[in-house]
Amino acid sequence: MARNDRRALLKFLAASPALAALLPLTQSSGAEHPLASAADALDVFDMKDAAQRLVPPAHWGYLQSGVDGDVTLHANIAAYSRYQLRSRRFVDVSHIDLATTVFGQRLASPVFFCPIGSLRAFHPDGDLGVARAAKSRSALQIVSTQMSYAIEDIAAARGAPVWYQLYTTNRFEVTRHLVKRAQSAGCPVVAVTVDLPAGRNTETATRLRREDTRDCSACHMVDARGNPSPNLAAKPMFQGVDTRKLGLTSPSLTWDFVKRLKDATTMKVVIKGIESQDDAALAVEHGADGLIVSNHGGRALESYRATLESLPEVVRGAAGRIPVLVDGGVRRGTDVYKALALGASAVGIGRPYAWGLAAFGQAGVERVAQILDLELRLAMAGCGARSVHEISAASIIDRGPG
């Protein structure tokens, strides 16, 4: 896109009332000029500013929207300010080790890339660019059911196992087909999304879509309420599948689904979308191999509750029997530190790496991961934690809500 075109798009976005409602969602760097390269970004908010200059309104709305009034989305971000770091001195922090292991897979950092569908809406490289960045950073990548490229090609670009995020669909024969394909592609883990049993109300996305005059039918269709809905037939994972009357999720799921899924695959089954102690305990009881504390980035239930606030009780429910991961609202390496201190085995990011992808492709994703790792490393040094395993709840102070 030419520089003049970018400026025109920026002026359009700035004049948008719907976009104005999005501005408080995250801190802004206030950068007045576009970044010349990914290396120039000093924090993830620089990447957000760069991405916002390039991404069309409907796609920006898809990425930035929460549900209803976006309150839970805001809560995810704000919750990290509840905790302070307790610094320690006279600890030899000349060597800081960010490495960790989840299900036997060694990761260079506890920061992983969450699943995001339709990544080609932000950059032509889409999931492949993220996979190459994950390879460069030795990071965990979870790919979406609604990925833009074939899972086999993404796994090849990553050069190591990726996890597969599963939308359960409303037909188990289709679900079985999806997991078998993911398993054949080498995925060791399936992360089952359970936080969208009956759809969602994405007001912000709908408002911004109305301001976009492009034909987006190749990306999504529109439901009876005017909300974008996925064009499943166009998604690589649904090649050869009859998508007529196929729903991505099912409101009739019960805990029996976990056993059915485990019987259908050799992959480890992780439940994505657990937010309560009771559900964590039930997940363990029904054979789940791991949990991801998630509210879909504030895009599921308008609960007003952040995932970071849910994390401690989910950890209690799991009681050390299975790993607990978390995502939602992470914008700084100090956020990652706090989540680890509260018991997370690994910490996921979504929007930040999508901003990097939109702005600079693979290089942007790599730079976002590098920034967060640097900030995490500095937090660990300041708190006297020489490895991820030395991070504990004793190094944070809970100021309480509000």
C-alpha positions in Angstrom: 0.0 0.0 0.0 1.4 3.4 -1.0 2.2 6.0 1.8 -0.5 8.3 0.5 -3.1 5.5 0.6 -2.0 4.7 4.2 -2.5 8.3 5.2 -5.9 8.4 3.6 -6.9 5.3 5.4 -5.6 6.7 8.7 -7.7 9.8 8.2 -10.8 7.7 7.5 -10.2 5.6 10.6 -9.6 8.7 12.8 -12.9 10.2 11.6 -14.9 7.0 12.5 -17.1 7.3 15.5 -17.0 3.5 16.0 -13.2 3.6 15.9 -13.2 6.4 18.5 -14.9 4.0 20.9 -12.0 1.6 20.4 -9.2 4.1 21.3 -9.3 3.5 25.1 -8.9 -0.3 24.7 -5.2 -0.2 25.1 -2.4 2.2 25.9 -1.1 4.0 22.8 2.5 5.0 22.1 1.3 8.2 20.6 3.7 7.7 17.7 3.1 10.4 15.0 5.0 8.7 12.2 4.8 5.2 10.9 7.6 2.8 12.0 10.2 2.3 9.4 10.8 -1.3 10.4 9.7 -3.8 13.0 13.0 -3.2 14.9 11.9 0.4 15.6 9.0 -0.7 17.8 9.7 -0.2 21.4 6.6 -1.9 22.8 3.6 -3.7 21.5 1.6 -0.5 21.4 3.9 0.8 18.7 2.9 -2.3 16.7 -0.7 -1.6 17.4 -0.4 2.0 16.0 1.5 0.7 13.0 -1.2 -2.0 12.3 -4.1 0.4 12.7 -2.7 2.5 9.9 -2.9 -0.4 7.5 -5.8 -2.7 8.4 -9.2 -1.9 6.8 -12.1 -1.0 9.2 -14.0 -4.4 9.0 -10.9 -6.4 9.7 -9.7 -4.0 12.4 -13.1 -4.3 14.1 -12.9 -8.1 13.9 -9.5 -8.0 15.7 -10.3 -5.3 18.3 -13.9 -6.1 19.2 -15.0 -7.6 22.4 -18.7 -8.4 23.1 -21.6 -6.1 24.1 -19.9 -3.0 25.5 -16.3 -4.5 25.4 -16.2 -4.4 29.3 -14.6 -7.8 29.7 -12.0 -7.0 27.0 -11.1 -3.9 29.1 -11.1 -6.0 32.3 -8.6 -8.5 30.8 -6.1 -5.7 30.3 -6.8 -3.7 33.5 -6.5 -6.8 35.8 -2.8 -6.8 35.6 -2.5 -3.4 37.3 -4.0 -5.0 40.4 -0.7 -6.7 41.1 2.6 -5.1 42.1 6.0 -6.8 41.8 8.1 -7.3 44.9 11.7 -6.6 44.0 14.6 -8.5 45.5 18.3 -7.4 45.7 21.7 -9.1 46.0 20.6 -12.1 43.9 23.0 -13.2 41.1 20.9 -12.6 38.0 23.7 -12.7 35.5 22.0 -15.6 33.8 18.2 -15.5 33.3 16.5 -18.6 31.8 13.1 -18.1 30.2 12.8 -21.7 29.0 10.0 -23.9 30.1 8.4 -27.2 29.1 4.7 -28.1 28.5 3.7 -31.7 27.7 7.4 -32.5 27.1 7.8 -29.8 24.5 10.6 -27.4 25.3 9.9 -23.8 24.7 12.4 -20.9 24.7 9.8 -18.7 26.4 6.6 -19.2 28.3 4.9 -16.7 25.9 2.9 -18.6 23.2 0.9 -17.5 20.2 -2.9 -18.0 20.6 -5.2 -19.2 17.8 -6.6 -16.4 15.7 -8.8 -17.2 12.7 -8.5 -15.5 9.2 -5.0 -14.2 9.8 -4.7 -13.4 6.1 -7.1 -10.5 6.8 -4.1 -8.8 8.3 -1.2 -9.9 6.1 -0.9 -12.1 3.1 1.5 -14.5 4.9 -1.2 -15.1 7.6 -0.5 -18.3 9.7 2.6 -19.1 7.7 4.2 -15.8 8.8 3.3 -16.6 12.4 4.7 -20.1 12.1 8.0 -18.9 10.7 8.2 -16.4 13.6 7.4 -19.2 16.1 10.2 -21.2 14.5 12.6 -18.3 14.8 11.7 -17.8 18.5 11.3 -21.5 19.4 7.8 -20.6 20.5 4.6 -22.5 20.9 1.9 -21.8 18.2 -1.7 -22.9 18.5 -3.5 -22.8 15.1 -7.2 -22.0 14.7 -9.8 -24.2 13.2 -10.4 -21.2 10.9 -6.8 -20.9 9.8 -6.1 -19.3 6.5 -3.6 -22.0 5.2 -3.6 -25.8 5.3 -2.5 -27.1 8.7 0.1 -29.3 6.9 1.7 -26.2 5.4 1.7 -24.4 8.7 3.3 -27.3 10.5 6.0 -27.5 7.8 6.7 -23.7 8.1 7.0 -24.1 11.9 9.3 -27.1 11.6 8.0 -28.5 14.9 4.7 -29.5 16.3 1.9 -26.9 16.5 -1.2 -27.3 18.7 -4.6 -27.4 17.1 -7.5 -25.3 18.4 -10.8 -27.1 17.9 -14.3 -25.6 17.5 -16.5 -28.6 18.4 -19.0 -28.1 15.5 -22.5 -29.5 15.8 -21.8 -32.7 14.0 -19.4 -35.1 15.7 -18.5 -36.9 12.4 -17.1 -33.5 11.2 -15.3 -33.0 14.6 -13.7 -36.5 14.2 -12.6 -35.6 10.7 -10.9 -32.4 11.9 -9.0 -33.9 14.8 -7.9 -36.9 12.6 -6.4 -34.4 10.1 -4.7 -32.4 12.8 -3.3 -35.6 14.4 -2.0 -36.7 11.0 -0.3 -33.3 10.6 1.7 -34.0 13.7 -0.2 -32.0 16.3 0.4 -33.4 19.8 -2.4 -31.4 21.5 -5.9 -30.4 20.6 -7.2 -27.3 22.5 -11.0 -27.5 22.6 -12.8 -24.1 22.7 -15.8 -24.3 25.0 -16.5 -20.6 25.8 -18.9 -20.0 22.8 -21.8 -22.4 23.3 -24.4 -20.1 21.8 -22.7 -17.4 19.8 -21.8 -13.8 20.8 -22.7 -10.2 20.3 -19.8 -8.4 18.7 -21.1 -4.8 18.6 -17.9 -3.0 17.9 -17.0 -5.4 15.0 -20.5 -4.8 13.5 -20.2 -1.1 13.7 -16.9 -0.9 12.0 -18.0 -3.4 9.3 -20.8 -1.0 8.4 -18.2 1.7 7.6 -16.3 -0.6 5.3 -17.5 -0.5 1.7 -15.4 -3.5 0.4 -16.9 -6.8 -0.5 -15.8 -9.2 2.3 -17.8 -12.2 1.3 -14.6 -14.2 0.6 -13.8 -13.8 4.3 -17.2 -14.0 6.0 -20.9 -14.1 5.5 -23.4 -12.0 7.5 -26.0 -13.5 9.8 -29.6 -12.4 10.4 -28.4 -9.7 12.9 -25.8 -8.3 10.6 -22.9 -9.9 12.5 -20.1 -11.5 10.4 -20.1 -15.3 10.5 -17.5 -17.5 9.0 -17.6 -18.8 5.5 -16.6 -22.3 6.5 -16.5 -23.6 2.9 -13.6 -21.2 2.2 -11.5 -22.4 5.1 -8.8 -25.0 4.5 -9.7 -27.3 7.4 -13.2 -27.8 5.9 -12.1 -28.9 2.4 -14.1 -32.0 1.5 -16.6 -31.3 4.3 -20.3 -30.7 3.6 -20.6 -27.3 5.5 -24.3 -26.9 4.8 -26.1 -26.4 8.1 -22.8 -26.9 9.9 -22.3 -24.9 13.0 -18.8 -24.2 14.5 -20.1 -24.8 18.0 -22.8 -26.7 19.7 -25.0 -25.5 22.7 -25.7 -29.2 23.7 -22.2 -30.2 24.7 -21.7 -31.9 28.1 -18.7 -33.3 29.9 -19.2 -36.5 28.0 -17.7 -34.8 25.0 -14.3 -35.0 26.6 -14.3 -38.8 26.6 -15.7 -38.9 23.1 -12.9 -36.7 21.9 -10.2 -38.7 23.8 -11.6 -41.9 22.2 -11.2 -40.3 18.8 -7.6 -39.1 19.0 -4.2 -39.8 20.5 -3.6 -36.1 21.0 -3.7 -34.7 24.5 -6.9 -32.9 25.1 -6.7 -29.4 26.6 -9.9 -27.5 27.5 -9.8 -23.8 26.4 -12.3 -21.5 28.1 -12.3 -22.7 31.7 -12.8 -19.9 34.2 -14.0 -21.5 37.5 -12.6 -23.8 40.2 -15.6 -26.2 39.8 -15.1 -26.6 36.1 -11.4 -27.1 36.5 -12.0 -29.9 39.0 -14.6 -31.4 36.7 -12.2 -31.2 33.7 -9.6 -33.2 35.6 -12.3 -35.7 36.7 -13.4 -36.2 33.1 -9.9 -36.8 31.8 -8.7 -33.4 30.4 -4.9 -33.3 30.0 -4.7 -29.5 30.5 -6.6 -26.3 30.8 -6.4 -22.8 29.2 -8.0 -20.0 31.3 -9.6 -17.9 28.5 -12.6 -15.8 27.8 -11.8 -15.6 24.1 -10.0 -12.3 24.5 -13.2 -10.8 26.0 -15.1 -12.0 22.9 -17.4 -14.6 24.6 -19.5 -13.8 27.7 -19.6 -10.2 28.9 -18.8 -11.4 32.4 -16.9 -8.3 33.6 -14.3 -10.7 34.9 -10.7 -10.9 33.7 -8.9 -14.2 33.0 -6.2 -13.2 35.4 -8.8 -12.9 38.1 -10.0 -16.4 37.2 -6.6 -17.9 37.1 -5.9 -18.6 40.8 -9.2 -20.5 41.4 -8.7 -22.6 38.2 -5.2 -23.4 39.5 -6.7 -24.5 42.8 -9.2 -26.7 40.9 -6.5 -28.3 38.9 -4.5 -28.9 42.1 -1.3 -29.5 40.3 -2.6 -32.5 38.4 -2.6 -31.0 35.0 -1.0 -27.8 33.5 -2.9 -24.6 33.5 -2.2 -22.0 30.7 -3.8 -18.5 30.5 -4.5 -15.9 27.8 -6.2 -12.5 27.7 -5.0 -8.9 28.1 -1.2 -9.5 28.0 0.5 -6.4 26.8 3.8 -6.3 28.8 6.4 -8.8 30.0 5.5 -7.8 33.5 2.0 -9.1 32.7 3.5 -12.5 31.7 5.5 -12.5 35.0 2.3 -11.9 37.1 0.4 -14.7 35.3 3.3 -17.1 35.9 3.4 -16.0 39.6 -0.3 -16.9 39.9 0.3 -20.4 38.7 0.2 -20.4 34.9 2.5 -22.8 33.1 2.5 -20.6 29.9 1.0 -17.3 28.9 -0.7 -16.7 25.5 -0.9 -13.5 23.4 -3.3 -12.8 20.6 -3.9 -9.2 19.5 -0.2 -8.1 20.1 1.2 -10.6 17.6 -1.6 -9.9 15.1 -0.6 -6.2 15.3 3.0 -7.2 14.5 1.8 -9.5 11.7 -0.4 -6.7 10.2 2.4 -4.2 10.3 5.5 -6.1 9.2 4.6 -9.8 8.6 6.9 -12.4 10.2 9.4 -9.7 11.3 6.6 -7.9 13.2 5.5 -11.1 15.0 9.2 -11.8 15.9 9.6 -8.3 17.3 6.5 -8.5 19.5 7.8 -11.8 21.0 11.3 -10.3 21.4 9.9 -7.2 23.2 7.8 -9.3 25.6 10.7 -11.7 26.3 13.0 -8.7 27.0 10.4 -7.2 29.4 9.9 -10.5 31.1 13.6 -11.0 31.5 14.0 -7.6 33.1 11.1 -8.3 35.5 12.7 -11.6 36.5 16.0 -10.0 37.2 14.4 -7.3 39.3 12.5 -9.8 41.3 15.4 -12.2 41.7 13.9 -15.0 39.7 16.6 -16.7 37.7 14.3 -19.1 35.9 10.6 -19.4 35.1 10.4 -22.0 37.8 11.6 -19.6 40.5 8.7 -17.2 39.8 6.2 -17.6 42.7 3.2 -15.8 44.2 5.6 -14.5 46.9 7.0 -12.1 44.4 3.7 -10.2 43.7 1.5 -8.1 45.9 -2.3 -8.2 45.4 -3.6 -4.6 45.8 -7.2 -5.9 45.5 -9.8 -5.0 42.9 -10.5 -1.4 41.9 
